Amino acid sequence: MLTYLGDVIGMGKCAVAAVGGAVVMAVLAAPGVAAQAVPPSAGQVQSSGAVAAAMSDQDSSFLTKAEQVNLAEITIGELALKKATTPQVRSLAQETLADHQDAKAKMEELASRKGVTLPTSPSAEQQSTGHELEKASGAAFDTAYLKAQVSGHEEAAAFTRSEIGSGGDADVQAFAKDFLPAVLKHLNHAQEASKAVEATPKGANTGTGGLAERIQSSTTGLALMAGGLAIAAGAGVVLLRRRFG
């Protein structure tokens, strides 16, 4: 009898266990329940893609435009160091090249942290300007380069101020605040260089060539004047001889 009761109790426990297991499996199989069984980790919630998606259009636009300015300035800065004919253009090229190389390195580090993909080439307009500069030479190159520097940095100053005033990402805004002083410095120096180059007489910035030309011109004028006086004096002597001879 006891053996029979033990067998009954054992069978009851197995039945309960089987029913419980079936209930658990049914619950887990219900739609949405299995996904909620294990809460996602913080790393899964805040992936790099989520950070990039959360960045405002203003922030993304600034990063894109600022990187394109860096790329353009590095390209034409290297070109100006090869083709410049005035010390003002050469000095500006050295300054902008160094500053924008530094800004590019900092921006790439920031973009990496934010999960943002930066452009790898300047804008179509900037590339067109670069092609025009490649074809120019001499004084024409200096003039075109300085014109591009003024207009380009005026535009850069405008969109950088816009980011500082209405950007949504604190880190991007901080970068913009550091970027603006360099942009304004380049703009000021480009404007000063433009005035200096425009005010310089032709030939005055080619070593001693301009001075040599002026000295040669003055010497030629004095020689002609002296020759004229000598001819006049000789004619006067001839007339006196004829009159009193």
Residue, then its C-alpha position, 0 to 999 in steps of 0.5 A: m500500500l505504501t509503495y502504491l501511494g509513493d508511486v502516485i505521489g511521484m507521478g503527481k510531481c512529474a505531472v506538475a513539473a511537466v505542466g509548469g514547464a509547458v506554461v513557461m514555454a508558452v509564455l516565452a513563445a508569446p509575441g514580444v515577451a521573449a524580447q523583454a525577458v533580458p533587458p538591453s545593456a546600456g551599450q546596446v541602447q547608445s550605439s554609434g549609429a544612435v549618436a549620429a542619428a541624434m545629431s541635429d542637421q545644424d551640427s552635421s552641416f557644420l562638420t561637413k562644411a568645416e571639413q571641406v574648408n580644411l581640405a580646400e585650404i590644405t590643397i590650395g595652400e600647398l599650391a600657393l607655396k609653389k606658385a606665389t610671387t609675393p611675400q604676402v601670398r606666401s606668408l598667408a599660405q604657410e599660415t592657413l596650411a598649418d592652421h587647417q591641418d591642425a583643425k582637420a586632425k581635431m575634427e577627425e577625432l571629434a567625428s570619430r567620437k560622434g560616429v559621424t562620417l566626414p567628407t573626403s574631398p572639398s565641395a564642387e565649388q571649392q574644387s572648381t576654384g582649385h582648378e582655376l588656381e592650377k591654371a593661373s600663374g604669376a601676378a594673376f595667381d596671387t590675385a585669384y588666390l587672395k580673392a578666394q581666401v577672402s570669399g572662402h573665409e567670409e563664408a566659413a565665418a558665417f556658418t561657424r557663427s551659425e553653429i555657435g548660436s544654434g548648434g545642438d551638440a555641446d562638443v561640436q559647438a565647442f569646436a566651432k568656438d575654437f575654429l572661429p578665431a583662426v577663420l577670422k585671423h585668416l580673413n583679416h590677413a587675406q584682406e590685408a594682403s590683398k590691399a598690399v598686393e594691389a597697392t604695389p607697383k608692377g615689378a616692385n615685388t620681384g627682388t631688386g628687379g623693380l628698383a633696377e628698372r627705375i634706376q635704369s630708367s632714371t639713368t637713361g633719362l639723364a643721359l638723354m638730357a646730357g646729350g641734348l645739352a651737349i648738342a645745343a652747346g655745340a650748335g651755339v658755338v657754331l653760330l658764334r663762329r659764323r657771326f664773329g668769324 
